[in-house]
Amino acid sequence: MSNCGAQLEFIHAGLVFEDGPERLRALRDLSVTVRPGESVALIGPSGCGKSTTLRLASGMLSPSEGDVLVNGMPVGKPRQETALIPQDLGLLPWKTVLQNAVLGLAIRKVPKDQALQHAKDALSQVGLEGFEAAYPKELSGGMRQRLALARALAMDADLLLMDEPLSAVDALLRESLQDVLLDLWRERGHTQMLVTHSIEEAVYLGERILVFSPRPATLKADIANPHVGEDGWRDSAQFANQCNEVRSALAESAGEATGANPPEPQAAADKKGR
């Protein structure tokens, strides 16, 4: 399976959550373009709006202001060619590995024989061939991560969105799975956006690294990272320098956040949905 990656655009995108009289701004005036086939890492403080940005890209949320486009079209609802791996991986414990891998295709009403073949191919790609009849509870943490990735790959997505997909595994396994993500991205050519709290992971996987401010999220830095995928990248002096650049951008962003965020202005909040 291979793809020509999708183009993802945020154009002055903002989001305000409303709960009765309460208004909480999660995202402010985000303008960024992710080119087809590009790998972008998104990093920032906890609760700043990174996961919200992924949900906007997936079509699970709609912006209060501005636009979110995929291939030039507004994302009004989840699209078949977009795959999202959530923080909790979204695996169904009562379904087998194969049934979990085929789930997205079944929801999309792909013919059964075709769906099963896609799912088996995806399981083979991530090293889970032979575990089709097992249940998630019988898998290690790393294998469950691979299963979530296989379900996304089975959908032959042109846009892969990942919300801290490797946060629950140990350091060495995390590096191994990072290599899996990198190899699959280079092989398939899909566009991907990865949310992470790890500076090293962002620098290892992202051709660009987007640094967010504390909530409400604004884009504080867009750092080019052109050496992703080169042999020996993780162990190079350039990698360490790039990590320091991202670390400095995060520290600068945190330093600009003085005190609590101000209340959402009524006039701005009232623009929601208009």
C-alpha positions in Angstrom: 0.0 0.0 0.0 1.2 3.5 -0.8 -0.1 7.0 -0.8 0.3 10.4 -2.1 0.1 12.3 1.2 -2.7 14.9 1.8 -2.1 18.6 2.3 -3.3 19.9 5.6 -4.0 23.6 6.2 -5.0 25.7 9.2 -6.0 29.2 8.2 -6.4 31.6 11.1 -8.0 28.7 12.9 -9.3 29.2 16.5 -11.5 27.2 18.9 -13.6 28.2 21.9 -15.3 25.6 24.0 -18.6 26.8 25.5 -20.3 25.3 28.6 -23.3 27.5 29.4 -21.9 30.9 30.4 -18.3 29.6 30.6 -16.0 30.0 27.6 -12.6 28.5 27.3 -10.3 29.3 24.4 -8.2 26.3 23.4 -6.6 27.6 20.2 -6.0 31.1 18.8 -5.3 32.1 15.2 -3.3 29.1 14.0 -2.1 29.4 10.4 0.2 26.6 9.2 0.4 24.4 6.1 1.6 20.8 6.2 2.7 19.8 2.7 1.8 16.4 1.1 4.1 13.7 2.5 5.5 15.9 5.2 6.1 14.7 8.8 5.4 17.3 11.4 5.8 17.1 15.2 3.7 19.2 17.5 5.1 20.0 21.0 4.1 22.3 23.8 3.1 22.3 27.5 0.4 19.9 28.8 -3.1 21.1 28.2 -2.1 23.7 25.6 -4.2 22.5 22.8 -2.1 20.0 20.9 -4.7 17.2 21.0 -7.4 19.7 20.1 -5.4 20.6 17.0 -5.3 16.9 16.0 -9.1 16.6 16.5 -9.6 19.7 14.3 -7.5 18.1 11.6 -9.4 14.8 11.9 -12.8 16.5 11.5 -13.9 15.4 15.0 -14.1 19.1 16.0 -14.9 22.2 13.9 -13.1 25.5 14.3 -14.9 28.5 15.9 -13.0 30.8 13.7 -11.0 30.4 10.5 -10.7 27.2 8.5 -9.1 23.7 8.5 -8.6 22.3 5.0 -7.4 18.9 3.7 -6.5 18.9 0.0 -8.2 22.3 -0.3 -11.5 21.2 1.1 -13.0 22.2 4.5 -12.9 19.4 7.1 -16.6 19.3 8.2 -16.5 15.8 9.4 -14.2 12.8 9.7 -12.9 11.7 6.3 -12.2 8.2 5.2 -8.6 8.8 4.3 -7.6 10.3 7.6 -6.5 8.0 10.5 -6.2 9.1 14.1 -4.4 7.1 16.8 -5.6 8.5 20.2 -3.6 8.6 23.4 -5.4 5.5 24.7 -4.9 3.7 21.3 -8.7 3.0 21.1 -8.3 -0.8 21.0 -11.4 -2.9 21.8 -10.5 -5.5 24.4 -13.2 -7.9 23.4 -12.0 -8.1 19.8 -9.0 -10.0 18.5 -5.9 -8.4 16.9 -7.3 -9.1 13.4 -10.8 -7.8 14.3 -9.2 -4.6 15.8 -7.0 -4.1 12.7 -10.0 -4.5 10.4 -12.4 -2.3 12.4 -11.8 1.0 10.5 -12.4 -0.7 7.2 -15.5 -2.4 8.4 -16.9 0.9 9.6 -16.2 2.2 6.1 -18.1 -0.8 4.6 -15.1 -2.1 2.7 -15.9 -5.5 1.2 -15.0 -8.2 3.8 -12.4 -10.1 1.8 -10.6 -6.9 0.8 -10.8 -5.5 4.3 -9.3 -8.7 5.8 -6.4 -8.7 3.3 -5.6 -5.1 4.0 -5.7 -5.8 7.7 -3.4 -8.8 7.4 -1.0 -6.9 5.2 -0.9 -4.1 7.8 -0.3 -6.5 10.7 2.6 -8.0 8.7 4.1 -4.5 8.2 4.3 -3.8 11.9 5.5 -7.3 12.9 2.3 -8.8 14.3 1.9 -11.6 11.7 0.9 -14.7 13.6 -0.9 -12.9 16.4 -4.2 -12.4 14.6 -6.2 -14.5 17.0 -4.8 -12.9 20.2 -6.6 -10.3 22.3 -5.1 -6.9 23.3 -4.7 -8.1 27.0 -2.4 -10.8 25.7 -0.1 -8.4 24.0 2.8 -6.4 25.4 2.6 -2.6 25.5 4.8 -2.3 22.4 2.6 -4.8 20.5 -0.5 -2.9 21.4 1.1 0.2 20.0 1.9 -1.7 16.8 -1.7 -2.9 16.6 -3.0 0.6 16.8 -0.6 1.6 14.0 -1.7 -1.4 12.0 -5.3 -0.4 12.2 -4.4 3.0 10.8 -2.2 1.6 8.1 -5.0 -0.8 7.0 -7.1 2.1 6.1 -4.4 3.2 3.6 -4.7 6.7 5.0 -3.1 9.7 3.3 -3.1 11.6 6.6 -2.0 10.0 9.8 -2.6 11.9 13.1 -1.0 10.5 16.3 -1.6 11.7 19.8 1.4 10.7 21.9 1.2 7.1 20.5 4.5 6.0 22.2 4.1 7.6 25.6 3.3 4.4 27.5 6.4 2.3 26.6 9.9 2.2 28.0 12.8 4.2 26.5 14.4 1.5 24.3 11.1 0.2 23.0 10.1 3.7 22.3 13.2 4.2 20.1 12.4 1.0 18.3 8.8 2.0 17.6 10.0 5.4 16.4 12.1 3.6 13.8 8.9 1.7 12.8 7.0 5.0 12.3 9.9 6.5 10.4 10.3 3.5 8.1 6.6 3.3 7.3 6.4 7.0 6.6 9.3 6.9 4.2 7.9 3.7 2.5 4.2 4.9 2.2 4.6 8.6 1.7 1.6 9.7 3.8 1.4 13.0 5.6 1.7 12.7 9.3 1.3 14.9 12.4 2.6 13.7 15.7 1.8 15.2 19.1 4.6 14.5 21.7 6.0 15.8 24.9 9.4 14.4 24.1 11.9 16.9 22.5 14.1 14.0 21.2 11.1 12.3 19.7 10.0 15.5 17.9 13.4 16.0 16.5 13.8 12.3 15.4 10.4 12.2 13.6 9.5 15.7 12.5 10.7 17.3 9.4 9.2 20.4 11.0 8.6 21.0 14.7 5.7 23.2 15.7 6.2 24.7 19.2 2.9 25.8 20.9 2.5 28.3 23.7 0.6 27.5 26.9 -3.2 27.7 26.5 -4.7 29.2 24.5 -2.4 27.6 22.0 -0.6 29.9 19.5 2.2 28.9 17.2 5.4 30.2 18.8 8.0 28.6 16.5 8.1 26.6 13.3 11.5 24.9 13.3 12.9 23.2 10.1 14.5 19.8 10.7 15.7 18.6 7.3 18.0 15.8 8.4 15.2 13.5 9.6 15.7 10.0 8.3 19.5 10.3 7.7 21.7 7.5 8.9 23.1 8.1 12.4 20.8 11.2 12.9 20.0 10.3 16.5 23.7 10.1 17.5 24.9 13.2 15.6 26.0 16.5 17.0 23.4 18.2 14.8 20.6 16.2 16.5 21.8 17.4 19.9 21.9 21.0 18.6 18.4 20.7 17.2 17.1 19.4 20.5 18.6 22.4 22.2 16.9 24.7 19.7 13.5 23.2 20.4 14.2 23.3 24.2 15.0 27.0 24.0 11.9 27.7 22.0 9.8 25.9 24.6 11.5 27.7 27.5 11.0 31.1 25.7 7.3 30.3 25.1 6.8 29.4 28.8 8.6 32.5 29.9 6.2 34.7 27.9 3.2 33.2 29.7 3.0 35.4 32.8 0.3 34.5 35.2 -3.0 33.0 34.3 -4.6 33.3 30.9 -7.0 36.3 30.7 -10.7 35.7 30.4 -12.0 35.2 26.9 -13.2 38.5 25.5 -16.9 38.5 24.9 -16.7 39.9 21.4 -14.2 37.2 20.3 -16.1 34.4 22.0 -19.3 35.4 20.3 -17.8 34.7 16.9 -18.0 31.0 17.5 -19.7 29.3 14.7 -20.4 32.5 12.8 
